Amino acid sequence: MSKTVKLFDEVCQHARRTATLASINELLGWDERTMLPPGGAEHRADQSTLLAGMIHQRWIDEKFGERLEELSARLSEENGADAAVVVRRLKRQRDKKVKLPQSLVEELARTAILGQQAWQAAREKNDFPAFRPLLERTIELKRQQAEALGYPQCPYDALLDEFEPEELTANVGPVLEKLREELVPLVTAIGQSGRKPDCSILHRGYPVEVQDRFAREAAAAIGFDFKRGRLDVTAHPFCCTLGPGDCRITTRFYDDFFNAAFFGVLHEAGHGLYEQGLPVEQYGLPTGEAVSLGIHESQSRLWENLVGRSRAFWTHYYPLAQKHFPAALGDVAADDFFFAVCEVRPSLIRVEADEATYNLHILVRFELEQALLDGDLQAANLPGAWNEKYQQYLGLAPPNDSEGVLQDVHWSAGMIGYFPTYSLGNLYAAQFFNQAETDLGGLDEHFARGEFGPLLNWLRENIHRHGQRYTAAELVERVTGRGLSASPLVEHLRSKLGSLYEL
Ligand code: ZN
């Protein structure tokens, strides 16, 4: 066996064992969010912290680092293809972990816990000033983190990189700005349109056990493999993978609201399809892992919105929905139901937003967190700046900070640079979907017949099977022939909403 092959085997074995250890922590996390009784929380935190420490130690292991160094000198992308990709990505991840001083890692972790506690209390009491000192501390620590990690152009790049590896603020910023310029007038026009859906039909009685059955049928129909995954109930839905062949998705049910569970399941199943489509034999290596949060979100948004909120989808599913929910939908016309599930209405709360205004909520956060990090905005002035942007982009002013700047957990938990990945997901989804339509043709006819296999196979072939072989920017360029762009999403929203709202 050549030295290179031997070294590569050792590196892979180390990485796979680290991934297995990390998957145990995922299992603990899944259990915590679905099953754990409150009395178990403290011990669970001890378990997770211990495992997180062990995982970190394996990453910064010196022998592992030396082998990666030597391998990266021996391999070049040309002659090693997959092996070179694995080594480059592992080395990149490890370098980032090594660059952060232990004291800063601990301080960030401690401040994240204190920050979330302070945020929760401040949100309940509508008391932003009580949260402010911890927010200021978090921003200061995130600046230190960016400096320690280094960045190509601006400190925000370093934070964005945590969620969207190798992406640049200078690439993302102008595209999101373009999206905002297009969406603000579109949303305003919708607000002024005389046409409004009757959304009360979505708030009739929807028995939970029937919702559960219907959502499972739809998830299975789009391709989620229940032999290699589960659906459970939680307060804040998520998807996580516990290993090859075990993908967990979650949802929540309201007996008087249709959308939350049904579209929530399509969304999480979209994440799950990506996880189930990653190459099993590459498990534990970058070539077996998702590219980025933005690409992950593109898969969930694609199934939730571009498929699940399409007329063709409901051509097939509405008669089934009426059969499942005769009392709620027996007297409702298909067009009225479709209009209701596609409603666009500016609101104050991000997590309840529709497919168009959602991006404006993200824009507010993306712009403000950059200003905070750059020092252009002081934390004390954040609530005012928040309210001003809501007025400007969504035409609404929050009546209080709990429904305004205090609504999200992210900043309190130190997650700065996370928000843009939601909108990147929407943008990538529209770009991929357009390309799939170009390549396959007739997606609407497929959906109207309840056929989703061709689209899923296309996603498997073009996106899932590559793992992290390409960065997000490389992938979108490779698949669609162009870089990140606002146009496909804007065109999709304009054409669909234009006809619904008769703009
Ligand atoms: Zn998601």
Boltz pocket constraint, residues with backbone or C-beta under 6 A from the ligand:
constraints:
  - pocket:
      binder: B
      contacts: [[A, 267], [A, 271], [A, 296], [A, 297], [A, 300]]
      max_distance: 6.0
